[in-house]
């Protein structure tokens, strides 16, 4: 028997909405957050690798992208999104 699902998620265009069924909270992920989680689920599970993947899609310096990815991953880990 598998564990109950903690999150429900729905993709709307380039964004995702997540519902944390345990905490009763909603998370709206913009295009960047969605892209970071897609990269994570695809197996890129460190900030530098994800930042490198996002460089082609986002017009920002690599250092800025890396800082954003690092901050997002820390928050996503805290909220349990990386385990979903």
C-alpha positions in Angstrom: 0.0 0.0 0.0 1.4 3.4 -0.9 1.6 6.5 1.3 -1.2 9.0 0.9 -0.5 11.8 -1.4 0.4 15.0 0.4 0.1 17.5 -2.5 -2.3 18.0 -5.3 -0.9 20.1 -8.2 -2.3 21.6 -11.3 -0.4 23.2 -14.2 -2.0 26.3 -15.7 -0.1 27.5 -18.7 3.6 28.0 -17.5 2.7 28.0 -13.8 1.6 25.4 -11.2 -0.7 25.6 -8.2 0.0 23.2 -5.3 -2.3 22.3 -2.5 -0.6 20.9 0.7 -3.3 18.5 2.0 -1.6 18.1 5.4 -1.1 21.8 6.1 -4.2 23.1 4.3 -2.1 25.6 2.3 -1.9 26.7 -1.3 1.3 27.5 -3.2 1.3 29.3 -6.5 4.5 28.7 -8.5 5.4 31.2 -11.2 7.2 30.2 -14.4 10.6 30.2 -12.7 9.6 28.1 -9.7 7.8 25.6 -12.0 10.9 25.4 -14.2 13.1 24.8 -11.1 10.9 22.0 -9.9 10.7 20.4 -13.4 14.5 20.4 -13.5 14.6 18.8 -10.0 12.1 16.1 -11.0 14.2 15.5 -14.2 17.1 14.5 -12.0 19.0 17.8 -11.8 19.2 18.0 -8.0 21.7 20.7 -7.3 21.5 24.4 -7.7 24.4 24.9 -10.1 23.0 22.3 -12.6 19.5 23.7 -12.4 20.8 27.3 -12.9 22.8 26.2 -15.9 19.7 24.6 -17.4 17.6 27.8 -16.8 20.2 30.2 -18.3 19.0 29.6 -21.8 15.4 30.4 -20.9 15.8 33.4 -18.6 17.5 36.7 -19.4 19.5 37.2 -16.2 23.1 36.9 -15.1 24.2 33.4 -14.0 24.9 34.6 -10.5 21.4 36.0 -10.2 19.8 32.7 -11.5 22.0 30.6 -9.1 21.0 32.8 -6.1 17.3 32.5 -7.0 17.5 28.7 -7.6 19.4 28.3 -4.3 16.8 30.3 -2.3 13.9 28.5 -4.0 15.3 25.1 -3.3 15.8 25.9 0.4 12.2 27.1 0.7 10.8 24.2 -1.4 12.8 21.7 0.8 11.4 23.3 4.0 7.8 23.0 2.7 8.3 19.5 1.5 7.9 20.3 -2.2 11.0 18.4 -3.3 9.7 15.2 -1.9 6.4 15.4 -3.8 
